[in-house]
Amino acid sequence: MMPKIVLQPLLLFLLFFVTLCADAMVKLPALFSNNMVLQRQTNAAIWGTATAGKTVTVQTSWNKKTYWAKADAGGNWSLKVSTPGYGGPFSISVAEENTIKLENVLIGDVWLCSGQSNMEMPLAGWGKVMNYQQEIAAANYPAIRLLQALHVTSNTPAKDLAVRNNGWDICTPQTIAEFSAAAYFFAREIYEKTKIPVGLIHSSWGGTIAEAWTSFETLQTLPDFAAAAKKVRTTPELDKASYDEQMKQWGQKKNQADKGLVSGKPVWAAMDLDTSGWQTMQLPGLWENKGYPDLDGVVWFRKKVTIPGSWNDKDLALSLSTIDDDDITYFNGVQVGATIGYDHDRVYKVPASLAKKGDNYITVRVMDNGGGGGLYGDAKQMFLGTTAGQQIDLSGNWIYKISFTFKDLPPAPESPQNPDRPGVLYNAMIHPITRFAIKGVIWYQGESNAGRAGQYRELFPALIEDWRKRFPSGDFPFYFVQLANYRKRASLPAASDWAELREAQLMTTRLPHTGMATIIDIGAADDIHPKNKQEVGRRLALIALNKVYGQKNEYSGPVYQSQQISGGAVTLSFTHAKGMSAKDGSLKGFALAGSDKKFYWADATIKGNTVVVRSASVKAPVAVRYAWADNPEANLVNNDGLPASPFRTDSWDGVTKGKK
């Protein structure tokens, strides 16, 4: 039997004192760490917590100054320090009862980088940008610093930002691989042209909607979002245990709905399965581009492969590139792997005991929870192979069968971490930054709002103005990426929600100190994530170099300004039109309509800073559209090779009008 322990009064006092001191020590938010960047030529805020009523002392090495602040009754304190032109490394000392010393601090420009998956897309990992291995190996930029926000939601504004590695990283091949590619290439271009240190705060989340990044207060001014935002604000955070139990019950309903599973057994993975009713799909590719634009649910894919006898008694590697979102993979009816999440490579081991000479069957159960779905990515990464490098190409025809869609089920329990709720990402991933001095914002988002593009005309400018109200930098630069070309190319002029979203983005450039990088020429029909993030970052940087850093470079492709109709021709005027030309042959992508609103492909010719458009099918033209499609064939560029933004001269109702 253990003896009874009695704590003496003195010992109790000492324990209480130590605990009190630990709680009262000066502390800093995650934004302040070694290797950080402070915004140059400003009064930059520094804040934290300390003992209530105590004075906190901050010393900065660049000007040898000392600053003081008194902690309030809640222990909160803040002050501002004056920052010079740029340079470093410097140090900052923060002291009360304890001392925190921040080392290797640079003074430069801080850019907040936000949006959805095309901003989040890393150089390596699920992103694998163009030439990613060489780009990572060359990423030695000690004057570029990285702060990576973690995915977190909150129903109310959070005080601190959750970040990887507890703070800022120096840009090296080791730290850049899983960081935003677009943000890195933007910073690299800025630094190489100016030699000013760059700090990147990357706070984005793939697949998310713009209203999730907007504050509750601003959403209350937008009728389409006010009620939903209020519900979020007034709903208590659901505890994980309750949510897990609700999800368990819903998961049972999913399994019951899956025709490929019987009592948990994967009957659609059986080797002797009758697949006469299955259809054929070319892979890799998202099924949204294969005839199923609104399918969220479960699809089973299957492929027969013939293994040579020389592979007997060898373990094999099954590589399926990338799957959106979740998969369970079977080989000859036996599970060999399962992964949750679109942002993971799928490489599974097939033990020698499963593989046999002759016909073998690979079956993949794919669950898509929203957005894109299917086996997509690099065709070269779809193979069955040996460790000796022998491979069987798995790209091409697979058979498939839809098991069920989520429309067949009751709504899923709402996750307390669901990012697609109004305001929750602003609360957790933007609000904690708003006291920090920044130079500006780069933004790449819109895909998830394309179905409500008409609504985005109001929402996106509101988001920009919202953030500008909350940061001390005020009316800071806000530069964004227009959606790339994507999906199957249309043979005839047609309506397009992506075209309408691009138009909403173009209209947002009417706000002061905004800029838009057009990338209608570097997308891909079967990949929503363009691999050429180098050019995305460069085009964003061109805007900043001109507008922020005073360089005289061109930063935009031709932008439609006005039209004049004379006889059967329409003459279009443009800004940023110097040296306009058709890249690769004659001009393409122009369509003409009369008062009947029916569009026909048109002939277009360049005359100086104008384009003249005609069509034999339209005798009395009224309106012109250019690159008005999901994936248009468009080739109008200026002297700097920058593409013209898609546009239309009419204001007729679009397919997203009234969509909420």
N, C-alpha and C positions, 0 to 999 in steps of 0.2 A: 504494500500500500504506500502511495506517495505521501510524503509529509505535507502538511498544510503550510502554504507560504503566506507570510504576513508582511505586507509592505509598511515600512516605517514612514512616519510623516515627512521626514526629510527626503527620503527617496521618492515619495509621491510628488513632492514639490519639484524636485529635479526633473522628473519625467515630464511634468506639466510645463516646466520652464523650457526644456529642450523642444517639446512639441510646439509651444507658442513661438519660439524663435524660428523654428523651421517654417511655420506657416507665415511668419511675418517677414521673412527675408525678401529682399528686392528680387523681383522676377520680371522677365521680359517676354513678350509674345514671340511666336515662332518666326515672325518677320525679321527679328533682330538676332543675328547669329554671326559667327565667324564667316568670312568670305562674302558678306552682304554688299549690296550696292545702295548708296544713298543718292537721291536725286540731286544733281548739281544745281548751283546758283539758285538756291531757294532756302526758305526757312523750313527745314524738314522736322516733322514731329517724331519724337521718341516718347514712348509711354510704357507703363507697366503697373505692377502692384508692389506695395511695401507696407511697413507698419503704419497703421493709421496715425496721422499727425506728425510723422517723422519726415525729415527733409532728405530728399534723394539728390545726390551730386552726380553730375555727368560732365566728364572731361573729354574733349576732342583734340586729337593730336595734330590735325592739320592747321589749326589756328591757336593751339595752346590755350583755349578758353575753358572756363568752368561755368556750368549752368546749374541752377537749383530749382527744385520743385517740391512742394509739400504734399504728402499723401493725404487725401481726404478721409472722411469718416469710414468710407468703404475700403480704404487702402489703395485707391486708384490715384495715379499721378501722371502728368504729361508735361512736356516742355518742347520747345523748338530750338534747333541748332542751325546756325548759319553755315551753308556749304559753299565751297569755292567753285572754280571753273570745272575742272575734272582732274583726276589723278589718283595716286595712291601707290602702295598700300598705306592705310592709316589705321589707327586704333581708336576705340571708344571705351571709356571706363565708366561704369555705372555703379554707384556705391550707396549703401545705407549701413546696416549692420554688417552686411557682407559686400563683396565687390565682384562684379561681372566685368570681364574685359573682353571686348570684341576685337579680334585680330584680323588682319588682312582685309580691311574694309576699303572698298573703292568708292570714289565719287564719280558719277557718270549719269547716264540716262536710264530710267527704269520704265520698262514697257510691260503692261499687263496684257496677257495673251489668253483669249477666252473663246468659247464657242462649243461646237460639238465635235464629232469624230475626226473631221478633216483638220481641225486644229489640234486635237489630241494625238493624232496619228504619229507614232514614234518612228525614228529612223530604222530601227530593227524591229524586234517583236512581231506583232501582227501587221505592222505597217510595211516594212521592207521597201523603203523608197528606192527610187532609181539609184543604182550604184551605192547602195547603203553601206556595204563593207568598206569601200574606199573612203566614203564620206566620214564614217566613224573613225577610221584609222587616222584621218587627217584633222580631227576635231580637237586640236590643241590650241585653245584660245583662253589663256589665263585671265584676260580682261573681259571675258564674257562669263557672267555668273547666272546660275539657274536655281530657281525656287519652284519646286513641284508640289502643287496642292493635291491632296488626296480626295477621293470621291466621298463626300459627306453631304447629307441633307439636314435641314433643320426647319421646324415650323415657325421658329422665331429667330431674330437676329443673333448670331453667335458672336462671342467676344474674340475668339482666337481661331486661326487658320490651322487645319491639320495638314502637315507637310511631310514629305519623305525625308529621311536622314536627319530629322530634327532641325533642318535649316537649309542654308544656301550651299550649293555645290559650285566648284570651279569647273568650267567646261573642259572636259577631257574625253578621250575615247571611252572611258569607263562610265562617265556620268551622262553622256549625251545619248547613248544608244536607245534608252527608253524615254527620252524627252521629246517634246513636240518638234517635229521636223520643220514645219512651216515657221515656227517661232525662231528656231535655231538659224535657219537660212536667212531669215530677215535680219537677225542680230549680226550674223557674220558679214552680210553686205554693208550694214551700217558701220560696223567697226572697221572693216577694211578700207572704207572710203573716208572715215573721219578720225579714227584712232581714239575715239571717245569710248570709255568702258560702257558696257551695256549690261543691265540687269534685267532678266526675264522672269516675271512671275507668271507661271503657267497654271491657269485654273480653268479647265474645261472638262466636258463629260460627253462622251459619244452618244448620239441619238437623242439629245435633249432638245427641248422646245424653248423658244426665246422667252416666253412668259415665266419660265422657271428661274431665269436669270434677272428678273425685274422685281423691284421692291414692292412690298405690300402697299405702301402709300401711293406709288404711281399706279399700281393695278387698280386701286380704288377709283381712279379717275377714268378708267377704261371699262365701259359697261359690259363688254364681253367677258371680262375676267374678274370683276369686283366680287361677285358672289363666291366664286370658287376660291379666290384668294382669302376671303374672310373665313371660309370654312377651314382652310388650312391653318390660319392663324389661331382659330378658336378650338381646334381639335388637339387634345392632349397627345403627346407622342406615344404611339403604341409600343408596349414593351415587347421585347424579342420573343419571349416565351409564348405570349398570346398569339403573335403573328405566326410563329412556327407551327403552332397547333392548328390554326386556321389553314395554313398552307398544306399541312399534312393531309387534312381532310379534302382539300381541293385537289391535291395530287392524286388521291385515290380516285376521284372522279375522272381525272385525266387518263389514268391507266385503264379505267373501266371503259372509257370512250375509244381507246386505241385498239383498233381492230387487228393490229399486228401483234398484240399481246393477248394471250389467253391465260388467265390465272397467273399472270406474271411471266409466262413463258413466251419467248420471242418466236412465234410461229411463222412470221414472215421472214425469218432468217434461216429457216430450215432448208437443207440442201435439196430436198425433193419437192420443194414448193411448186405448185402450179402457178406460173406467172403469165398465163395467156391473156389475162385482162390488164396487164401492166402496160404503161406507155413508155416512150423513149424521150430522154432529154440529153442535150449536149452539155457536158461539164468540163471545166468549171464554169460557174455562172450563177447569179442569183435567180431564183425562180420568178421574181417580180418581172424579170426581163424575158421570161420564157412562157408568158401567157397567164401568170397568176399574180397580178399587181396588188391584190388585197389579201393574200393568203398568210395568215398567222396560225400556226398549228403544227402538226406532225406529218412529215412525208418520209416514206421509206425508199431508199435507193439501193439498187442491187447491180452487181457486175460480175460476170463470169470471166475468170482469168485462167489461162493454161500455163502450167508450170512445167519447165523442162526437167527431165530426169536428173540432170547434173545438179539440181538444187536439193536433192534428197538429203535428209538429215542435217539441214541447215536452218538456223533461225533466220527469219526474214523481217525486214522493216516495211511497214505499211504507212506511207505518207499520204495524207489527204489535204495538204495545204491548209486552208482556212475554212471553217464552218461557222455559219451564223444561224442560231446562237449555240445550241447544245447538241451533243451527239452521243449515241451509244453505237459502237462499231463491232461487228461480228465477222468472224472468218470461219467459213464452213459451219455456221450455226453456233459457234462458241464466241462469247464476248472477249474481245482483245483490248478494248479501250473505251473510255468515256471521258468527255470533257464538258465542263459548263463554262460558257462565255465565248463570244465571237472573237475575242482578242487573243486567242491562243493557237499556236500551230498544233496540228494533229499528226503525230508520228507514233505509231504503236508497234510493239514487238509481236510478231507472229511466231510462236514456238515451232520448232521443227516437227513436233508431234502432230501439229494441226495441218501443215501443208503436205500435199501429196502430188505426185506426178500426174499430169493431166488436168482435168477441169476442177477448179476451186471457185468458191463463191464469197464475194465480199458484200456485206449488207450494212448499210448505215441508216440508222434511225435519226433523223434530223428534226429538232424542235426549234421553231422560230417564235419568239415571244413578242415580236413587233419589229417594224422596219423591214430591212432586207432579210432574206432567208435562203439557205441552200449551201452547197459546196462551191465556194468561189476562190479566187486568188490566182496564184501562179500555176499554170498548167504543168510547168517543169517540176513542180513540187508534188505532183500527184503520181505516185509510182509504188510498185511493190518491188523490193530489191533485196539483194544479198549484201553482206558486209564487204564482199569483194568488189562491189560497185556495179554488178549486173542488175539491170532494171527492166521492168515491164511497165510501159506507159499506161496510166489509168485514166488519162484525159480522153474525152470523146463521148461516145454513147453509153449511157447508163439507162436501165429501166427503173421506173418509179411508180409509186402508188400513194395517193393521199389517204391518210388514215382518218384524220379529223381536223377540223378547224376550231379555234376558240369560240367562234360564234355558236358552236354546238353545245357549249358549256355555260353554266352560270358565271357571272363575272368573278375574276380572281380576287382574293383578299388584297386590299391595297397595302403594299409594303410600306413600312415606316421609312424605308430608304428609297422609295420610288422617286426618282429625280424629276419625273414629268408631272409635277404639281406646281401651281403658280407660286413663285417666290422662294421655294425651298433651297434653290442653289444660290440665289442672291444672298439669302440669310447665312448660309454656311460657308460659301466659297468666294463671295465678293465683299459682303459687309465687313468682315474682319480686316480687310485691306484698306477700307475707304479713308482711314486717317493717314495712310502712308502716301507720301508725295511721289507722284509718277509723272513721266513725260507724256505718256499717251497710252492708247489701247490699240491692239490689232485683234480682229474678230473674224472668225470663219464659221458661219452657221446659217441655217436656213432650210436645209434639206427636210428637217422634221416639221417645218411650218409650211411646206410647199402646197399642201392640200388646202391651206387657208391663206393663200398669198394675198388676197384682197385685204384681209385683216392685218397682215404684216405691214401694210403701208402705214398704219397708225402705230402698231406695236413696236416696230424696230426703232423709229425715231424717238418714241417715248422711252425706250430702254436707254438710248444714248443720252438723252437729256436727263434722265433719272440718275445715271452714274455721274454725270458732270455736276449735278447738284451736290453730290455726296463726297466727292474727292476734293481735297484742298487745292488741287491743280486747276479747278474750275473748268473753263471751256477748252479742255485739252483736245489734242488731235485724236480722232477716232477713225481708223482705217480698216476697211473690211474687204473680204473676198466675195466677188459675185460667183454664183454657182456655176460649176463647170458643165460641159456637155456630158450627158449621161442617158442611158436607156437606148432602145432600138431606134434607129433613124427612120423617120417617117418619109414615105414616098411623095406625099402631097401635103400642102399647107394645112395645118390643123391647130386646134386649141391645145394649150399646154399649161399645166399648173406650174411647171418649173420655169417656163418663160415669164409667167406672171409674177413669180417670186423674184426673178432677176429684175423685172421692171420695178418692183417695190424697192429693191436694193438701189437701183439707179435713182429712183425718186428721192431716196434718203440722202443722196449727195447734195440736196438743196440745203441741208443743215450746214452751218458754218463749220469749218475746220474738220470736214470729213473727206474721205477719199476712198475710191473703189478700185480694186485690182480685178480686171476682167481676165478670165481664164477659159473662155469659151472654146479655145483651141487646144487645150491640153488634157481634156477629160478622156473617158473611155466608156463605150457603150455598156460594157458588162462589169464595170467596177466603179462604185460610187466614191471610191477613195483614189483620186489621181496620184500616180506614183511620182510624178515630177514636182515634188514639193520644193525643189530648188528654185524653179521658176515662180512658184507661188510666193515664196519668201522674197525673191528678188523684186517682183512687181510691187509688193507691199513696201519694200525698202525704197523703190524709186519714188513713191509718193512722199515718204518721210524725208528722203534726201533733198527733194525739191522744196517741200513746204516747211520743214523744220530746220534743216541744216543749210539751207540757202544755196544749194547747188543748182545749176542751170539745166539739168537733165530733163528730158521728156519723161512724163510719168503716167500718161494715159494714152490709150488708143483713141481713134475717132469717136466722138460723142455727138449723136444727132442733136441738131439745134432747131431747124425749121424746114418747112417744105413749101414749094411753089408749084401750082398745077397750071399747065399751059397745054391746051389741046389734049392729046393722049399721053402726055409725059408728065412725070413728077420729078422736080429737081430738089434734091435734099442737100442742106447745108450742114456742116460739121465744125466743131472745135477740135483741137488737137489733130488737125487734118494735114499737116505738112507732109508732103511726099506720099500721099495715099496711093495704094496700089492693091492689086489682087495677088495674094500669095498663091502660087501654084496655079497659073492659068487665068481664066476669065472669072469675073465676079460671080459669086454664088450666094444663095440664101435670101434673095429678095423676092417678095411676093406682093402682088398688087390686087386691089379690090375696088369695085364700084360701089354704088349706093346699096346694092343688094347684099353687101358684106361677105361676098364669096371671093375667096382669095385664089389667085393663080400664080404659079411661078412666073417670074418676070426677068427680062433682060436688063442688065445694069451696066453703065459705063461711067468711068471717072472723068470728070472735067475740072481740073484744078482742085479746089477744095470742096467740090460738089460731086454728087452721084446722080445721074439721070436714069430714071427707071421707066420702062415701057413693057406692055404685054399686049400681044395681038388679041388676047381673050378679054381684055378690058378696054373698051373704047373711051369710056368717061371715068377715069380713075378718081378715087376719093381718098384712099388710104394706102400706105406702104407699111409692110412689116419686114424686119430683117432679123435673121437668126431666131425666129419665133417658133421654137420647138424644144423638146427635151434635149435632143442631140442633133442640132442643126448642122448642115453643111454650110459653113460661113468662112469667108477668107479675106475680108476687108481689113487691111492693116495700114499703119502710117509708116513714115520713114524709119522709125525705130523698131519696126516689126511688132508693135503692140496692137492687139486686135481691137476692132470696134466693138463697143457694147451692143448686145441685142437691144432692139427698140421697136416701137410701133408709133405711127403718127395718128392713129385713131384712139378713141376713148370708149369703144363699145364694150358692153358688159363681157367679162371673162368667165371662165368656167368655175372660178373660185369665189365669185361674188356671193356674199351672204353666207359663205361657209364658216362655221364656228366650231 
